[in-house]
Amino acid sequence: MEFLIIWFLGNDIIDSGLRYNSAEECYAEAQNAGTDLTLLNISPPPFTCIPIAKDAEFKIFRNNTNSRFPF
């Protein structure tokens, strides 16, 4: 099992591509990245760390209700 940082930017979910061996390591790395952004006067986006099977591909399925197109 690995843990993946997911960033939330507006209505979008961004896969960081960064995988960690533990939830603690994942969370600490995301917190450090947020601190670095804060030092540059940039508000860090919300994040979460999710468990994912080792070497599994992360797929995002989202409902885009703001679009005129159904895809």
N, C-alpha and C positions, 0 to 999 in steps of 0.2 A: 504494500500500500504506500502510495506517495500522497503528498498534499500539494495542491496547486493554488497559486494566488489568482484571484479573480478581481479585477477592478471594475467599478460601476461608473461610467461616464454618461451622465444624462440618462437616456433610455437605452444606452448600449452597454453590453457586457464585454469586457476585453479579457481574453486569455493572456496572461503574462508570459506563458511558456515556461515559467520558472517552477520547478518541482523540487520538493523537499522530502526528507525522510521522516519528519515528524511535524505535527501541527504547531508545536512551539517554535521550531526553526522557521516555518512558513510565516507565522504571525510576526515573529521578531524581524524578519527581513522586510515584510510589508510595512511595519511600523518605522523601521529605519529609513525606508524609501520615502515615507510620508514626512518624516522629520527633515530629510534633505530638501524636499520640496518647500516645506515651511520656512526653512532658512533662506530660500530664494524668494520669499513672499508669494508663493504659489500655494493655494489651498489644495491639499492632497485629496484625491477622490476617495470615496468609500471603497472598502475592499472586504473580502472574506477569503478564507482558506478552506478549500473543500477536499475531501478525500477522493482519490481516483486510483484505479488499478494501475499498477506499474506498466509503463509503456502504452497506456490506453490513450486514444485520441479523445479530446474534449470537443463535443459538438454543442453548439448553441442553437436552441429553438426558441424563437421569440415571436410574439404576436404583435405585429406592427399595425396598430389601430389608427395611426395618424396618416397612413398612406392611402392614396386613391386606388392603389393597385393591390390585389389580394395575394401578392407574392413578395 
